Amino acid sequence: MSFRILHCIASVNPVGGGPIEGVKQLSAVNRRQGHTIEVVSLDDPASPWVRDCPIKCHAMGPGRLAYGYSPKLVSWLRAHRSDYDVVIVNGLWQFHSFGAWLALRGSPTPYFVYPHGMLDPWFKRTYPLKHLKKWLYWPWAEYRLLRDATAVLFTCEDERRLARQSFWLYKCDEYVVNYGTSAPPAQADAQRQAFLARFPHLAGKRCLLFLGRVHVKKGPDLLLNSFASLLKRLTPDEARDLHIVMAGPSDDAYGHAMKSLAQSLALEDRITWTGMVSGDVKWGAFRCADAFILPSHQENFGIAVAEALACGVPVLISNQVNIWREVQQAGAGFVDSDDLAGTGRLLDTWVAARPTEWAHVRDNAVKCFNRRFLIDRSAESFIQAMEIYGLRPNVPKLSPI
């Protein structure tokens, strides 16, 4: 049984992080299973990331303003919705989600929604004015999108539970699916060499890797302040080889603020800001890391966490990363609170770990990934969800002779 699946997303730009990366990973496996996968977005068709997208992309932009309003999306979906067995709406709060509802409501084409953590109450607490604006928008847009969906797909039980806390007007059919990413390419030595060729000064360092957008919700300020505090407590010999690799986009105002913070903490020689990395260089960053850290205040899943586990890298994460229970139960890393004290304890645990203990955690990391987060499991769960809700592929009509 093969499905014709259309993913609807705001942008296929890889800088967007988790949602588009998840779509790419899931689609690659679904295609190998015989399903047909395409994507529609609000991107400008001339954007290089549209050209380079590994999935056939129908770009309906450029959308207007940050919201991405584009009437072309609705008309295109109405004209082509019967070409697909199901539409998957990825993410909320931009026009692609409301546009999908406008085009698909009342039609025979079913749709599912992946919120990708965008209903987490952390946003409500942290950005109350933005939440007020969302609340004014919610009843006639996202609420209806979720209410009328065949199902809303959550990537873990924590995400499903937290989603209920953001808006009191909330109604949908909830379903939890597995989520994950693909195993890394096997050329580990070549990946290490690619990374060290770009950053040769990191050879021999005991690197702590932060990989992702340098964004306030991911707690980079907690990492920098805790690391500076750790260095003050260690002897020169104990601290000699410790280094942080900040791998990810950091050229916006917040990224510059974090670089200024690092400078004020006298960490210039202890931190390497790589910018966005990809391919062998990205995998080499994992291969060269002694541990991966994400002291996030809110993280729906954390693709980079799963990638670290896949490379056998122990993870140090906050209990606001929604897969923390799976990591903790597997002994694949360490978990603490998303504050200075908790981040400090994670760093202390990392520095104090004996080599034999760390080797055991590395082994558990790989086992945890293969058992819980390998993309093949996710793809199976995704297709199973559609089958559970009674979806069947439409048989194309034969052209008259």
C-alpha positions in Angstrom: 0.0 0.0 0.0 1.6 3.3 -1.1 0.4 6.8 -0.3 0.7 10.1 -2.2 1.7 12.5 0.6 2.0 16.2 0.5 3.9 18.0 3.3 2.8 21.7 3.8 5.4 23.8 5.6 6.4 27.5 5.9 9.8 27.0 4.4 12.2 24.4 3.2 15.2 26.6 4.2 17.5 24.3 6.3 18.2 27.3 8.6 14.7 26.7 10.0 16.0 23.7 11.8 13.9 20.8 13.2 10.6 20.9 11.2 12.1 20.8 7.7 14.9 18.5 8.8 12.3 16.1 10.1 10.3 16.3 6.9 13.4 15.5 4.8 14.4 12.6 7.0 10.9 11.1 7.2 10.3 11.6 3.4 13.6 9.8 2.5 12.4 6.6 4.3 8.8 6.9 3.0 10.1 7.2 -0.6 12.2 4.0 -0.1 9.0 2.3 1.1 7.3 3.2 -2.2 5.3 6.3 -1.2 5.3 9.4 -3.3 6.3 12.5 -1.3 6.1 16.2 -2.3 6.2 19.5 -0.4 4.4 22.8 -0.7 5.9 25.9 1.0 5.7 29.7 1.2 9.2 30.1 -0.2 10.1 32.3 -3.2 10.5 29.8 -6.1 13.9 31.5 -6.8 15.3 30.7 -3.4 18.4 28.4 -3.6 17.0 26.1 -0.9 14.0 25.4 -3.1 16.3 24.4 -5.9 18.4 22.2 -3.6 15.5 20.6 -1.7 15.7 16.8 -2.0 11.9 16.7 -2.2 9.9 18.0 -5.1 8.9 21.5 -3.8 6.0 23.6 -5.0 7.0 27.1 -3.8 4.0 29.4 -3.4 5.8 32.5 -2.2 7.3 34.8 -1.6 4.9 35.3 1.3 4.2 38.7 2.6 5.6 39.9 6.0 6.8 37.5 8.6 3.4 35.7 8.5 4.1 34.6 4.9 0.6 35.4 3.5 0.3 34.1 0.0 -3.1 33.6 -1.7 -1.4 31.4 -4.3 -1.1 28.6 -1.6 -4.9 28.3 -1.1 -5.7 28.3 -4.8 -3.0 25.8 -5.6 -4.1 23.4 -2.8 -7.7 23.6 -3.9 -6.7 22.8 -7.5 -4.3 19.9 -6.5 -5.6 18.4 -3.3 -7.2 15.5 -5.1 -3.7 14.6 -6.4 -2.7 13.4 -2.9 -4.1 10.9 -0.4 -3.2 13.0 2.6 -1.7 16.4 3.4 0.6 16.8 6.4 0.7 20.3 7.9 4.1 21.0 9.6 4.1 23.7 12.2 1.8 26.5 13.2 1.4 30.3 13.4 2.2 31.1 9.7 0.0 31.3 6.7 0.8 27.8 5.5 -1.2 26.2 8.3 -4.3 28.5 8.1 -4.1 28.4 4.3 -4.1 24.6 4.4 -7.3 24.7 6.5 -9.0 27.1 4.1 -8.2 24.9 1.2 -8.9 21.5 2.7 -11.9 22.0 5.1 -14.9 20.0 4.0 -12.9 18.4 1.1 -12.4 14.6 0.7 -8.6 15.1 1.2 -7.7 14.4 4.8 -5.0 16.2 6.6 -2.8 15.7 9.7 -1.0 18.3 11.7 2.5 18.1 13.3 2.7 21.1 15.8 6.4 20.5 16.2 6.3 21.8 19.8 4.7 25.1 18.8 1.9 24.7 21.4 4.3 24.4 24.3 3.2 26.7 27.2 6.8 28.0 27.5 6.1 30.4 24.8 3.0 31.6 26.7 5.1 32.2 29.8 8.1 33.8 28.1 6.3 36.0 25.5 3.0 37.0 27.1 2.4 39.8 24.5 3.0 37.5 21.6 0.7 35.0 23.3 -2.0 37.6 23.5 -1.7 38.2 19.8 -1.8 34.5 19.2 -4.9 34.2 21.4 -6.7 36.9 19.2 -5.8 34.8 16.2 -6.3 31.3 17.7 -10.2 30.9 17.7 -10.6 31.5 14.0 -7.4 30.0 12.6 -5.2 27.5 14.5 -8.0 26.2 16.7 -10.1 25.3 13.6 -7.1 23.8 11.9 -6.5 21.4 14.8 -10.2 20.8 15.4 -10.9 19.7 11.8 -7.7 17.6 11.3 -8.0 13.9 11.0 -5.5 13.8 13.8 -2.8 16.0 15.4 0.5 14.1 15.6 2.7 14.6 18.7 6.2 13.3 18.7 6.2 12.2 22.4 3.8 12.1 25.3 5.2 15.2 26.9 4.5 17.3 23.9 0.9 16.0 23.8 0.4 16.8 27.5 1.9 20.3 27.3 0.0 21.3 24.2 -3.3 21.3 26.3 -2.0 24.0 28.6 -1.5 27.0 26.1 -5.1 27.7 25.1 -8.3 26.9 27.0 -10.2 26.6 23.7 -8.6 23.4 22.5 -10.1 20.4 20.7 -8.5 17.8 18.5 -7.9 14.1 18.0 -4.5 13.5 19.5 -2.1 10.8 18.4 1.5 10.2 19.5 3.9 8.9 16.9 7.5 7.9 17.1 9.9 10.6 15.8 13.6 10.5 14.9 16.3 10.9 12.3 18.5 8.8 10.1 21.6 7.0 11.2 24.8 9.0 10.3 26.9 8.0 7.3 29.4 5.3 8.2 32.6 7.1 7.3 33.4 8.3 10.9 37.1 8.9 10.3 36.6 10.9 7.1 34.0 13.0 9.0 36.4 13.7 11.8 39.1 14.7 9.3 36.6 17.0 7.5 35.8 18.8 10.8 39.3 19.1 11.9 40.5 20.3 8.5 38.0 23.2 9.0 38.9 23.8 12.7 42.4 22.3 13.2 42.9 24.1 16.5 40.4 21.7 18.1 42.6 18.6 17.6 43.2 17.1 21.0 40.6 19.2 22.8 37.9 17.8 25.0 35.0 19.4 23.2 31.5 20.0 24.5 29.2 20.5 21.5 26.2 22.8 21.2 24.6 22.3 17.8 21.6 24.2 16.7 20.3 27.8 16.4 21.8 30.1 19.0 18.4 31.1 20.3 17.2 32.2 23.7 15.0 29.1 24.2 18.0 26.8 23.9 19.7 28.3 26.9 23.1 29.2 25.4 23.5 31.9 28.1 23.2 29.1 30.8 25.9 27.2 29.0 28.3 30.1 28.8 27.9 31.3 32.4 28.1 27.8 33.8 31.2 27.0 31.7 32.9 30.2 33.0 32.0 29.2 36.5 33.4 25.7 36.0 36.7 26.9 34.7 37.2 29.0 37.9 36.7 25.9 40.0 39.2 23.8 38.1 42.9 23.7 38.3 44.9 24.8 35.2 45.7 21.2 34.5 42.1 20.1 34.8 40.8 22.8 32.6 43.5 22.8 30.0 41.8 20.9 27.1 38.2 21.9 27.8 36.5 23.6 24.9 33.0 24.5 23.7 32.0 24.2 20.0 29.0 26.4 19.2 27.8 25.0 15.9 24.8 26.8 14.4 23.5 30.1 13.0 24.6 32.9 15.3 24.6 36.1 13.1 21.4 37.6 14.4 21.1 40.1 17.3 20.8 37.3 19.9 23.8 35.5 18.5 25.9 38.6 18.7 24.7 39.1 22.3 25.9 35.6 23.2 29.3 36.3 21.6 29.5 39.5 23.6 28.7 37.5 26.7 31.4 35.0 26.0 33.9 37.9 25.6 32.8 39.4 28.9 33.4 36.0 30.5 36.9 35.8 29.0 35.9 32.7 27.0 37.2 33.8 23.6 40.0 31.2 23.6 37.6 28.5 24.9 34.8 28.8 22.3 34.7 28.1 18.6 31.7 29.6 16.8 31.4 27.6 13.6 28.2 29.0 12.1 25.9 26.6 10.4 27.6 23.3 9.5 26.3 20.4 7.3 27.4 17.2 5.6 30.7 15.6 6.8 31.7 18.7 8.8 28.5 18.5 10.8 28.9 14.8 11.5 32.5 15.4 12.2 31.5 17.9 14.9 29.6 15.0 16.6 32.4 12.6 16.1 34.9 14.9 17.7 32.7 15.8 20.6 33.2 14.4 24.1 29.6 15.3 24.9 26.6 17.1 23.5 24.8 19.7 25.5 21.4 21.3 25.2 20.2 23.2 28.4 17.0 24.2 26.6 14.0 25.9 28.2 11.7 24.3 25.5 12.5 21.6 23.0 9.8 19.5 21.4 12.1 16.7 20.3 15.6 17.9 19.5 16.8 16.3 16.2 20.4 17.2 17.2 20.0 15.2 20.5 19.0 12.1 18.5 21.9 12.7 16.1 24.4 12.9 19.0 23.0 9.6 20.4 23.4 8.0 16.9 27.1 9.0 16.9 27.6 7.5 20.4 27.9 10.9 22.0 26.5 11.2 25.6 24.0 14.0 25.9 23.6 16.6 28.7 20.1 18.0 28.4 17.6 19.8 30.5 14.3 18.3 31.6 12.5 20.7 29.2 13.7 18.6 26.2 10.7 16.5 25.8 12.6 13.2 25.2 14.6 13.5 28.5 12.8 10.5 30.0 13.9 8.2 27.2 17.5 9.4 27.5 17.5 9.1 31.3 15.9 5.6 31.2 18.4 4.4 28.7 21.4 5.7 30.6 22.4 7.6 27.4 23.2 10.9 29.1 22.4 13.1 32.0 19.4 15.3 32.7 18.9 18.3 35.0 16.9 21.6 35.4 17.0 24.4 32.8 18.7 26.9 35.1 22.2 27.9 36.1 22.4 25.4 38.9 21.2 22.5 36.7 23.5 23.4 33.8 26.4 23.6 36.3 25.6 20.2 37.6 25.6 18.8 34.1 29.0 20.2 33.4 30.4 18.9 36.7 29.1 15.5 35.8 30.8 15.7 32.4 34.2 16.7 33.8 34.1 14.2 36.7 33.1 11.2 34.6 35.7 8.4 34.5 36.7 7.1 31.1 35.2 3.7 31.8 31.9 5.2 32.9 31.8 7.5 29.8 32.5 4.6 27.5 29.4 2.8 29.0 27.3 5.9 28.4 28.5 6.1 24.8 27.4 2.5 24.3 24.0 3.2 25.8 23.6 6.3 23.5 23.9 4.2 20.4 21.5 1.6 21.8 19.0 4.3 22.8 19.0 5.8 19.3 18.6 2.4 17.5 15.8 1.4 19.8 13.8 4.7 20.0 14.9 7.3 17.5 16.0 5.6 14.2 14.0 7.3 11.4 12.8 3.9 10.1 10.8 3.4 13.3 9.4 6.9 12.9 8.4 6.2 9.3 6.6 3.0 10.3 4.7 4.8 13.0 3.8 7.7 10.7 2.3 5.3 8.1 0.6 3.3 10.8 -1.1 6.4 12.1 -2.7 7.0 8.7 -3.8 3.4 8.5 -5.3 3.5 12.0 -7.4 6.5 10.9 -8.7 4.5 8.0 -6.8 6.2 5.1 -6.5 4.2 1.9 -4.6 5.2 -1.2 -6.8 6.5 -4.0 -6.6 4.5 -7.2 -5.8 6.9 -10.0 -8.5 7.1 -12.6 -7.7 5.6 -16.0 -7.8 7.9 -18.9 -10.4 7.0 -21.5 -9.2 5.1 -24.5 
